[in-house]
Amino acid sequence: MRIAVVALGKIGLPLAVQYAEKGHKVIGVDVNATTVETVNRGAEPFPGEAHLADALARLVPAGALRATTDYAEAIPGADAVVLVVPLVVDDATWEPDFTWMDAATRSLAEHLTPGTLVSYETTLPVGTTRGRWKPLIEEVSGLVEGRDFHLVFSPERVLTGRVFEDLRRYPKLVGGLSEEGTARGVGFYERVLDFDERPDLPRPNGVWDMGTAEAAEMAKLAETTYRDVNIALANQFAVYADKAGFDIEKVIEACNSQPYSHIHRPGIAVGGHCIPVYPRLYLSTDPDATVVRTARQFNATMPDYVVSRAEQVLGRLNGLRVAVLGASYRGRVKETAFSGVFPTVDALRAKGAIVLVQDPMFSDDELAAFGWEPYHLGREIDVVIVQADHPEYRTLTPADLPGVRLLLDGRRATDPALWAGTPRLVIGGGQ
């Protein structure tokens, strides 16, 4: 097949590589000329994705994969177009901002030719594929969905850093606007993906027909919203454990020892492109989902809660030097999307603290570009807050943080045995 992938980001580029690895001719479209030039050199434009660099170095020189900024070069004659353009959510209103996706959809529609399958993988509010993309593509292209082209939704279900592994492990969900469209989508993904055996699943691992685009849209929203709500419950339990004086970690381990409990772990923040965002996409079409709204709001309070605990122990933070360890939203990932570092730094500055930030994955210049003073281990510091669970933090000791009066480990990433004699608090009552 000839396949076009729109947006060569941390999901789109690995998808393009996957399709090329299966023997198809792939062209990627991206508005960033630097990204396009880097890909066409056979190099990775961003670090951290397992196997990506080696694959690009093989596939690009072989002519199996190339990139362009020109939709007119990529879309006409394609058997399939897969779009993974980011969808932005407004922090203030919680409403989705379709600006980038609308622009990409118009550009592909201008060059769409009959016989093409169009698949959206960006997570969307329920009804978007049918109610927004279908009429927009038809209006711009002059083609009719279901006759001249087919439109499906098939959510990406992967984590950056392990995209190729996740593509094999998780079923691929596909829903179209008609039975024929769904069948076309299922057939496409069966030709571009391989799957691990999963005896734990209710049916064989592979491409799963969801029947409609709405069901596929809801599946992605439901699985991520579940995680946000579950984490909020764990955080609520943890805040209570701090008041009541027991260790919530032991409670969670006990509860999860039987098969009907799957309580997640509490933490200082819920970050990343998915979990903080997708519940808001769900709420955009179901504003009466009070459980979802309350959970999202409660999770957003956790950075302030951790800072308030520092005040409870030390009194005023005004003038104290506080190191926030971890700019990333999670360990081992160089990514700050909705990272807890931002509200944590803001909360500390609001209390008059002198805030410094350290992260083993970021250079001083990169940290400074965010407006943070970089912190180096070995410098005098009063308070330390662990925001990301980088493995390097497991071996931290008070000697690495001279003068530290309090460690607040928001991820249980440090070793309590190494902190004997120095106050160490975690979320949920443990020491």
C-alpha positions in Angstrom: 0.0 0.0 0.0 0.9 3.6 -0.3 0.3 5.2 3.1 0.5 8.9 4.2 1.0 9.7 7.9 0.0 13.3 8.9 2.1 14.7 11.8 5.5 13.0 12.5 5.5 13.5 16.3 6.2 11.0 19.0 3.3 8.8 17.9 3.1 9.6 14.2 6.7 8.9 13.3 6.9 5.5 15.0 3.6 4.6 13.2 5.1 5.6 9.9 8.1 3.4 10.7 5.9 0.5 11.6 4.0 0.7 8.3 7.2 0.8 6.4 8.6 -2.1 8.3 5.6 -4.2 7.0 6.7 -3.5 3.4 4.4 -0.5 2.6 5.5 2.7 0.9 5.1 5.5 3.5 5.3 9.3 3.2 5.0 11.5 6.3 3.7 15.0 6.3 4.7 17.6 9.0 4.5 21.3 9.1 8.0 21.5 10.8 10.6 21.7 8.1 13.4 20.7 10.6 11.5 17.5 11.5 11.1 16.7 7.8 14.8 17.3 7.0 15.9 15.2 10.0 13.7 12.3 9.0 14.9 12.5 5.4 18.5 12.2 6.7 17.5 8.9 8.3 17.9 10.4 11.8 15.4 10.7 14.7 14.1 14.2 15.4 13.6 13.4 19.1 15.3 11.0 21.5 14.0 8.3 23.7 11.9 6.0 21.4 13.2 2.5 21.5 14.3 1.1 18.1 13.3 4.3 16.2 16.8 5.5 15.3 17.9 2.1 14.0 14.7 1.7 11.9 15.0 5.2 10.4 18.6 4.5 9.5 17.5 1.5 7.5 14.2 2.5 6.0 14.9 6.0 4.7 18.0 5.1 2.6 16.1 2.1 1.3 13.3 4.4 0.0 10.6 2.9 2.2 9.9 6.0 4.1 10.3 9.7 3.5 8.9 13.0 4.7 7.6 16.2 3.3 5.9 19.5 4.3 3.7 19.4 1.2 0.3 17.7 1.4 0.0 17.8 -2.4 3.0 15.4 -2.5 1.7 13.0 0.1 -2.1 12.7 -0.1 -3.1 12.1 -3.8 -3.2 8.5 -4.7 -2.7 7.2 -1.1 -4.5 4.0 -0.2 -4.7 5.2 3.4 -4.1 8.5 5.3 -3.5 8.2 9.0 -3.7 11.5 11.0 -2.1 12.0 14.5 -2.2 15.8 14.8 -2.3 17.0 18.5 -5.6 18.2 19.9 -5.2 21.0 22.4 -7.4 21.5 25.4 -7.9 25.0 26.9 -6.7 25.0 30.5 -9.2 27.6 31.6 -12.4 26.4 29.8 -11.5 22.7 29.5 -12.8 22.9 25.9 -11.0 21.3 23.0 -9.2 23.6 20.6 -9.4 22.0 17.1 -7.3 24.7 15.4 -4.4 22.4 14.4 -6.6 19.4 13.5 -9.0 21.6 11.5 -6.0 22.9 9.5 -4.6 19.5 8.9 -8.0 18.1 7.9 -8.6 20.9 5.4 -5.1 20.4 3.9 -5.6 16.6 3.4 -9.1 17.1 2.1 -7.9 19.5 -0.5 -5.8 16.8 -2.0 -7.8 13.7 -1.2 -8.5 11.3 -4.1 -11.2 8.6 -4.5 -10.6 5.2 -2.9 -8.7 6.5 0.1 -9.2 5.3 3.7 -8.8 8.1 6.2 -8.1 7.1 9.8 -7.9 9.5 12.8 -5.8 8.3 15.7 -5.8 11.4 17.8 -8.0 11.0 20.9 -11.3 12.8 20.2 -14.6 13.7 22.0 -17.4 11.3 21.1 -19.0 12.2 17.9 -16.1 14.2 16.4 -15.3 11.8 13.6 -18.9 11.7 12.3 -20.0 15.2 13.2 -16.9 17.3 12.5 -14.4 15.5 10.2 -16.9 13.9 7.8 -18.7 17.1 6.8 -15.4 19.1 6.7 -13.7 16.6 4.4 -16.7 16.3 2.2 -17.1 20.1 1.9 -13.4 20.7 1.0 -12.8 17.7 -1.2 -16.2 17.5 -2.9 -16.1 13.7 -2.3 -18.7 11.7 -0.5 -17.9 9.5 2.5 -19.0 5.9 2.1 -18.9 6.2 -1.7 -15.6 8.0 -2.6 -13.7 7.5 0.6 -14.1 5.9 4.0 -13.5 7.5 7.3 -12.7 5.6 10.6 -11.5 6.3 14.1 -8.8 4.1 15.6 -7.2 5.5 18.8 -3.5 5.3 19.4 -3.0 3.3 22.7 0.7 3.5 23.1 3.2 5.2 25.5 6.1 7.2 24.2 9.4 5.3 24.7 7.7 1.9 24.0 5.5 2.5 21.0 6.5 -0.5 19.0 6.1 -2.8 22.0 2.6 -1.4 22.7 1.5 -1.7 19.1 2.1 -5.5 19.4 0.6 -5.9 22.9 -2.7 -4.0 22.8 -5.7 -4.7 20.6 -6.2 -2.1 17.8 -9.7 -0.7 18.1 -11.4 0.5 14.9 -14.8 2.0 14.3 -16.2 3.6 11.1 -19.3 5.4 9.9 -20.6 2.3 8.1 -20.1 -1.4 8.2 -18.1 -1.2 4.9 -16.0 1.6 6.3 -15.2 -0.3 9.5 -14.3 -3.4 7.5 -11.9 -1.3 5.4 -10.3 0.1 8.5 -10.0 -3.4 10.1 -8.4 -4.7 6.9 -5.9 -1.8 6.7 -4.7 -2.3 10.3 -4.4 -6.1 9.9 -1.9 -5.4 7.1 0.3 -3.0 9.0 0.4 -4.4 12.5 1.6 -7.6 14.3 0.2 -8.7 17.6 1.6 -10.7 20.6 -0.5 -13.6 21.9 -2.6 -12.6 24.8 -4.3 -15.5 26.6 -5.6 -13.1 29.2 -7.9 -11.3 26.7 -11.5 -12.3 26.2 -10.9 -12.7 22.5 -7.8 -13.1 20.4 -5.4 -10.1 20.3 -5.5 -8.2 17.0 -7.7 -5.6 15.3 -11.0 -5.3 17.1 -14.1 -4.1 15.3 -15.8 -1.6 17.5 -18.8 -1.2 15.2 -19.0 2.6 15.1 -16.6 5.5 15.4 -18.4 6.6 18.5 -17.7 3.4 20.3 -14.0 3.6 19.4 -13.9 7.2 20.5 -15.5 6.4 23.8 -13.2 3.4 24.4 -10.1 5.6 24.4 -11.7 8.2 26.6 -13.0 5.6 29.0 -9.7 3.8 29.6 -7.8 7.0 30.3 -10.6 8.6 32.3 -10.8 5.5 34.5 -7.1 6.0 35.4 -7.6 9.6 36.3 -10.6 8.8 38.5 -8.8 5.9 40.1 -5.7 8.0 40.9 -8.0 10.7 42.4 -9.5 8.0 44.7 -6.0 6.9 45.7 -5.0 10.5 46.3 -8.1 11.1 48.5 -7.3 8.0 50.5 -3.7 9.2 50.8 -4.7 12.6 52.1 -6.9 10.9 54.7 -4.0 8.6 55.6 -1.8 11.6 56.3 -4.5 12.8 58.8 -5.2 9.5 60.4 -1.6 8.4 60.7 -1.3 5.2 58.7 0.6 4.2 55.5 -1.7 4.1 52.5 0.8 2.1 50.5 0.3 -0.9 52.8 -3.5 -0.5 52.5 -3.4 -0.4 48.7 -1.2 -3.5 48.5 -3.6 -5.3 50.9 -6.7 -4.3 48.9 -5.1 -5.3 45.5 -4.2 -8.7 46.8 -7.7 -9.9 45.8 -9.0 -9.7 42.2 -11.7 -7.2 42.6 -9.6 -4.2 43.7 -7.3 -2.3 41.4 -6.5 0.8 43.3 -3.7 3.0 41.7 -0.9 4.8 43.5 -1.2 8.3 44.8 1.2 11.0 43.7 2.1 14.7 43.5 0.6 15.1 40.0 -1.0 13.4 37.0 0.9 14.6 33.9 1.4 13.7 30.3 -0.5 14.2 27.1 -3.3 11.7 28.0 -4.6 11.3 31.6 -5.0 15.0 32.5 -6.4 15.8 29.1 -8.8 13.1 28.0 -11.3 13.4 30.9 -11.8 17.0 29.8 -12.5 15.8 26.3 -15.1 13.4 27.7 -16.6 16.2 29.8 -16.9 18.4 26.7 -19.7 16.1 25.5 -21.0 14.9 28.9 -20.8 17.9 31.2 -23.1 16.1 33.8 -20.3 13.5 34.6 -19.7 14.9 38.1 -17.5 12.0 39.2 -15.1 12.7 36.3 -15.1 16.4 37.0 -14.5 16.1 40.7 -11.7 13.6 40.2 -9.9 15.8 37.7 -10.2 18.8 40.0 -8.9 16.9 43.0 -5.9 15.6 41.2 -5.1 19.1 40.2 -4.8 20.1 43.9 -2.1 17.7 44.8 1.0 19.9 44.1 -0.5 22.6 46.4 -1.2 19.9 49.0 2.4 18.8 49.0 3.6 22.4 49.4 1.2 22.8 52.3 2.7 19.8 54.0 6.1 21.5 53.8 4.6 24.5 55.5 3.1 22.3 58.3 6.5 21.0 59.1 8.8 24.0 58.6 6.4 26.9 59.0 6.8 29.7 56.4 8.7 28.8 53.3 9.5 32.5 52.5 13.2 32.8 51.7 13.9 29.0 51.9 15.7 27.4 49.0 13.6 24.5 47.6 14.8 22.0 45.0 12.2 20.4 42.8 13.6 17.1 41.5 12.0 16.2 38.1 10.8 18.4 35.3 9.4 15.4 33.4 5.9 14.3 34.0 7.1 10.8 34.7 10.4 8.9 35.1 12.6 8.0 32.2 10.7 10.3 29.8 12.1 13.6 28.6 8.7 15.3 28.3 7.0 18.1 30.3 3.5 17.9 29.0 1.2 18.9 31.9 4.0 18.0 34.2 3.5 18.6 37.9 6.7 20.6 38.0 4.7 23.7 36.7 2.1 23.9 39.5 4.6 22.8 42.1 7.0 25.6 41.2 4.1 28.1 41.1 2.9 27.1 44.5 6.3 27.4 46.0 7.0 30.8 44.5 3.6 32.0 45.8 4.9 31.1 49.3 8.0 33.2 48.7 10.4 30.2 48.3 13.5 30.4 46.2 12.9 27.6 43.7 15.4 25.5 41.8 14.8 22.6 39.4 16.9 19.5 38.7 16.3 16.8 36.1 18.9 14.3 34.9 17.3 14.3 31.4 17.5 18.1 30.9 20.5 20.4 30.5 20.8 23.6 32.5 20.0 25.6 29.4 16.8 23.6 28.8 15.7 24.1 32.4 16.5 27.8 32.2 14.4 28.1 29.1 11.4 27.3 31.2 12.3 30.1 33.6 13.8 27.9 36.3 17.1 28.2 38.0 18.9 24.8 37.6 19.9 22.9 40.7 22.9 20.7 41.0 23.3 18.0 43.5 25.8 19.0 46.2 24.6 22.6 46.5 23.1 23.8 49.8 19.4 23.4 50.0 16.6 23.6 52.6 13.8 21.6 51.2 13.6 18.9 48.4 10.4 17.9 46.6 10.6 14.8 44.3 8.2 15.4 41.4 9.2 12.7 38.9 10.2 9.1 39.6 13.5 9.1 37.7 15.5 6.0 38.7 18.5 8.2 39.6 16.6 9.4 42.7 16.5 5.9 44.2 20.0 6.3 45.5 19.8 9.9 46.7 21.0 10.5 50.3 21.1 13.6 52.5 24.8 13.9 51.6 23.8 14.7 48.0 21.6 17.6 49.3 23.7 19.4 51.9 21.6 21.2 54.5 18.3 19.6 53.6 15.8 19.9 56.4 12.9 18.1 54.8 12.4 15.7 51.9 8.9 15.5 50.4 8.9 12.5 48.1 5.8 12.9 45.9 6.5 9.7 44.0 8.0 7.3 46.7 11.0 7.3 44.4 13.7 7.6 47.2 14.9 4.8 49.5 13.7 5.4 53.1 16.6 3.4 54.4 19.0 6.1 53.1 17.1 8.9 54.8 17.2 7.7 58.4 17.7 10.7 60.7 16.4 13.3 58.1 12.7 14.1 57.9 11.2 12.4 54.9 7.5 12.5 54.0 5.6 10.7 51.3 2.0 11.2 50.2 -0.2 8.9 52.3 1.3 8.6 55.7 4.5 6.7 55.1 8.0 7.8 56.2 
